[in-house]
Amino acid sequence: MRIRNVLVLGAGSAGLMAAVTLKRKLPDLQVTVVRSPDLGVIGVGEGTTPSFPRHFFESLRLKPQQFYQIAEPTWKLGVRFLWGPRPEFFYTFALEHAQRHPDLSRNAGFYPDPTTPLCGPVSAYMAHNRAFPRRPDGSPQFHNQHAFHIENRKLVAWLEGVCRTLGVAFQDALVTAERSDEGIAALITETGERLTADLYLDASGFRSELLERALQERHHSYDDTLFCDRAVIGGWPRTDEPIRPYTTAETMDAGWCWQIEHESFINRGYVYSSRFISDDAALAEFLGKNPRVATTPRVVRFRSGRTARNWVGNVVGIGNAVGFVEPLEATALQIICVQVSTLADALLDSLCDPTPTLIELYNRFNAQAWDDIRDFLAVHYRFNTRLDTPFWIAARHETQLHGAEFLVQFYKENGPSIVAGAQLLHPSNSFGMDGYLALLVGQLVPHQKPHHPSPAEASAWNKRLRTWSADAERGLTVRQCLDSIRLPGTPWS
């Protein structure tokens, strides 16, 4: 299968991210995006993980200035959880719980108590509503332990501009798939034109036009772990509210509610299970707890799971065409980064002539990446004791941990130990041991190895808490950082 010509079906974030990646990594490839003029952009607020800036600005080496100008993101240091028995806790993109400080005998995960959500400097910044440290000249000291909040329409606009700069072609057409022994023979437009390629990327979203509809690839459900299957989405224009440097995840009666912080808009959504609440009741609960919602709320249905294979014949699925995992932890764009980067690597290493074993390895790796997300989210549901509604009682008793089962058992026996972190997680896992510890410690999951620090250690830990808080209070807010990067002459690396 010598690949010179690639057709991407779909011009949402998945299709455009794939086109940008392939054209950037393999500039001699002919890449065409086929988009339907009748299908608009979803238009919701999205959060990312640090894999997004790493992919675009480190791996692809795109310049950030145009991204900031067109996509207008805000910064995200992690997730603030209103979850479990504590008033709140923070999941950060920094290594905080696994960090071992020189004046302490154990790693930091053994020291937090239920009265404070802090476990390191980044969680202190989140607690004090600060985004980045202040340099001596007053400008932000950026670091790579952050992600973004982005409005989907603005993200798509930036990606389309990058595509055109790189030489990606676009064709507007409604198409149907013509099958062949290899997979897809052509995409047939409504005028009868046959669009052919050596490789087809299915980025058609939940419709999965090529992978599931045309090729009948089997779907593997995650419904024994992730019960939520719907979301009601709304929001309101920002007035004088601070732009918070994190996503908020708040426990609701039959699921949870997100809050995503944009510069001029606050996006809010209630993810719930139709098994435990009706659409009307979910909407009433959502509006009752968010009376400022100004947009007309809409209900989106989804299923959590993935296809058995990502790459079938001459078709590779990208994004929602392959699978979807509910939006807790904002992994939708993260998984696309994994898919498109491993696809580009596979084509590069095979000289655009992929072998059956390489395709098999691609499928194994990406299937595990999906399963890793499911397993991580399972910990969120299995141990959230904040409410005793029917949904949460069922979540605590019925949620299957799958690949996280042994890790959780290890934690219950050994506490937030890091000695076996590398052995407990698959190489594709992007959350790391620190991510699991943030959730287990944050939800006060009991274990058999509590650490009782000496008075000297307790004093050293409390001193660190005070230092982190004092440093955070001197930091810059999201608004101040946005104002700073818009000053004339801002240096862009």
URPENOR-V615402 format. One record per backbone hydrogen bond with DSSP energy under -1.0 kcal/mol. CO is the residue of the C=O (numbers start at 1). NH is the residue of the N-H. Records with the same first field share a line. If there is no record, write none. Layout:
CO->NH + NH
This chain:
4->30
5->198 + 199
6->32
7->201
8->34
9->203
12->16
13->17
14->18
15->19
16->20
17->21
18->22
19->23
20->24
21->25
22->26
26->29
30->6
31->169
32->8
33->171
34->10
35->173
36->39
44->152
46->150
49->52
50->54
51->55
52->56
53->57
54->58 + 59
55->60
56->62
64->68
65->69
66->70
67->71
74->149
76->147
77->93
78->247
79->91
80->249
81->89
82->251
89->81
91->79
94->96
97->109
99->108
101->104
107->110
108->111
113->116
120->124
121->125
122->126
123->127
124->128
125->130
126->129
132->476
133->141
135->138
139->135
147->76
148->48
149->74
150->46
151->155
152->156
153->157
154->158
155->159
156->160
157->161
158->162
159->163
160->164
161->165
162->166
163->168
169->33
171->35
176->188
178->185 + 186
182->314
183->180
186->178
187->195
188->176
189->192
193->189
195->187
199->7
200->316
201->9 + 203
202->318
205->208
208->212 + 213
209->214
210->215
211->217
218->308
220->306
222->225 + 226
224->400
229->302
230->272
231->300
232->270
233->298
234->268
235->294 + 295
236->266
245->77
247->80
248->259
249->82
250->257
254->273
255->252
256->271
257->250
258->269
259->248
260->267
264->238
265->262
266->236
267->260
268->234
269->258
270->232
271->256
272->229 + 230
273->276 + 277
278->282
279->283
280->284
281->285
282->286
283->287
284->288
285->289
290->293
298->233
300->231
304->222
305->324
306->220
310->317
312->315
314->200
315->312
316->202
318->321
319->322 + 323
322->307
324->305
327->330
331->335
332->336
333->337
334->338
335->339
336->340
337->341
338->342
339->343
340->344
341->345
342->346
343->347
344->348
345->349
346->350
347->352
348->351
352->3
355->359
356->360
357->361
358->362
359->363
360->364
361->365
362->366
363->367
364->368
365->369
366->370
367->371
368->372
369->373
370->374
371->375
372->376
373->377
374->378
377->381
378->382
379->383
389->393
390->394
391->395
392->396
393->397
394->398
395->399
401->404
402->405
404->408
405->409
406->410
407->411
408->412
409->413
410->414
411->415
412->448
415->417
418->421
420->424
426->429
431->435
432->436
433->437
434->438
435->439
436->440
437->441
438->442
439->443
440->445
441->444
454->458
455->459
456->460
457->461
458->462
459->463
460->464
461->465
462->466
463->467
464->468
465->469
466->470
467->471
468->472
469->473
472->475
476->131 + 132
477->481
478->482
479->483
480->484
481->485
484->487
487->490
